[in-house]
Amino acid sequence: MGTQNPQASALQLTIGRTWWVILLFGILSTLFGLMAIFEPVRAGAGITWAIGLLAIAEGVVSLIAVFNKNLPISRGWMIVYALLSLLFGVMAVANPVSMAAAFVTVMAVWFIISGVLRIIFAVRVRKEIDNEWMLILSGVLGVVLGGLMLAAPIAGLIVAVIWIGVGALFYGILQIVAAFKIRKLAA
């Protein structure tokens, strides 16, 4: 009736003991989010470098995790993820200005492409759905936003930094809450 899987218990205990790492990531993410929201120009200059450091740390932790017996995902995928994280991190730390410019450009192109695709989709399914104009409007807004970001990359970077800050703030808060929930697993 109440049989508990010993492997699951060991995994829960292991995860429970690492709650403080999740808490630390949550606190750092929350602080970073606040900085990005209230100091977007400064954060814009350092955001790529900071993300690069996080990617390097994530890559190192992921490589170490490959040797864990209770790894919840494939070792091959974990190695690929770790190496990609390390590669991106080193590139971002070595040349943050270039990576920041590339980030804004890639994001602008993505907004334009996704906007055009939303418009095409809305036109093609207009007879099957109601209010297709909302999809068209969102597509137009995406194209306009992407165009503005290409036309004024510094302003685009600042807006992106503020949005990333908001995301980091929410991510950090969720990580802090999760850390305290996970802490209970170690008890």
N, C-alpha and C positions, 0 to 999 in steps of 0.2 A: 504494500500500500504506500508507505512513505519512503520508499527506496530513493536515495539520491545518487545521481551519477557522480562518482568520485572525480572524474575528469572535469566535469562542469564545476564542481566545488573548488578544485584547484585553480581553474581559470578565473572563477569569481574572486577567490582570495588574491590571486596575482593582480587582477585588475583593481581590486579594492585597495591594495597597498600602494598603487601608483596614483591615487586620487590627487595628491599634492602637485603632480606634474600637470594635470588637467587644470587645477586651480591656478597654477603659475601662468600657464598659457592664457587662461581667462583674464587674469589681472593684467598681464602685459597687453592683451588685445584690447581690453577696456581702456587702458591708459593711452594706447596708440589711437584708438577711435576718438577719444576726447581731444587729443592733440591735433588730429587731422581735421576735425570739425572746427576748432577754434583758431588754429594756425595753418590754414590750407597752403599758404605760400611756402612756409618753411617745411611743412610736411610734404609738399609736392617735390621739393628738392631731395628729401631723404626717404621718401616712400619706397622707391625701388630698391634702395640699399637695404632698408629694413626688411622688406619682403625677401630679398636675397639672403639675408642672414637667417630668417625663419626657414627658408627653403633648405639652406645648408643644414641647419639643426634637424629639420624633418628628415632629410636624407640620411644623416648620421644615425638618428634614432631608428629609422626604418631598416638600415643596414644591420644595426645591432639586433633588431627584432627578428631578423631572418634566422638567427640562431636559437630562437625561443622554440621549445618543443611544442607548445600549445598555440602556434601561429594560426589565427582564424582564417587566413586566406593563403592562396598559393604562394610558395616561396619565389617562384619565377616572376610573378606579377609584383611581389614586394621588392625584388631586386631591381626590376625595370623602374618602378616608381622611385626607389631610392636614388638610382643613378640619374634619372631625369631631374629630380629635385636638386641633387648636387650640381648638375650641369647648369640648370637655370640659376641657382643661387650664386655660383661662382661668376657667371656672366653678369648678373645684376650687381654684385658687389664690385667687380672689376671695372665696370663701365655703367654706372647708374643713369647718367644723363642720356646715353644712347638707348638704354633699355626703356627709360621713361618715354622718350620720343616714340619709340617703337610701340609701346603700350597704347599711347593715345591714337596713333595711326591705325593700329589693328582694331582697336575698339571703334573708331569712326567708320572704318570699312565694314565692320560687322554690323553696326547700326544701319548703315545704308543697305547692305545686302538683306538683312532680316526684314527691314521695312519694305523693300521691294517685294520680297517673297510673301509677306503678309497681305500686301495689296493684291498680288496675283491670286493668292488663295481666296481672298474675300470675293473677288470678281468671279472666280470659278464656282464657288459654292453659294452665290447670292440667292439662288432659287431654293436651296435647301435650308438656309438659316434665316433667322430674322435679325435685323439690325446689323447687317454686314458693314454698314457705314462705320461702326466702331472699330472693326478690324482695319478698314481702309484708313481711318483717321490715325490709328496707332502706327500703321505703316508709314504714312506721310510724316508723322512726328519723328519716327526713327530715321527717315531719310534726311529730314531737316536737321535733326540733332547731329547725325554723322557729318553732314555738310558743314555745319557750324564748327564742329571739332576739327575738321580738316582745315577750315579757313582760319581759325584762331586756336592753335594747339595749346597755348599756355592757359587760356581760359578753359579749354576742354580738360586740361590736366587738373586745374583747380577744382572744377566741378566733379571730375572723377575722384579726386582725393577726398572731397567732402562725402561723396556717396560711399567710398570705401571706408571712410571713418565711421559713418553711420552703421555700415555692415559690420565693421570690426567691433563697434560698441555693443551691438546686439549679440554678436558671436561671443564676445568676452563674457557678457552677462550670462548667456546660456551655458558657457563652459564652467563658470563659477557655480551655478546651480547644479549642473551635472556632476561636478567634482564632489560636492557634498552628498549627493545621492549615491555616488560610487563609493564614497568613503564608508558607507554603511555595509558594503560587501566584505570589508576586511574584518568586521566585528564578529 
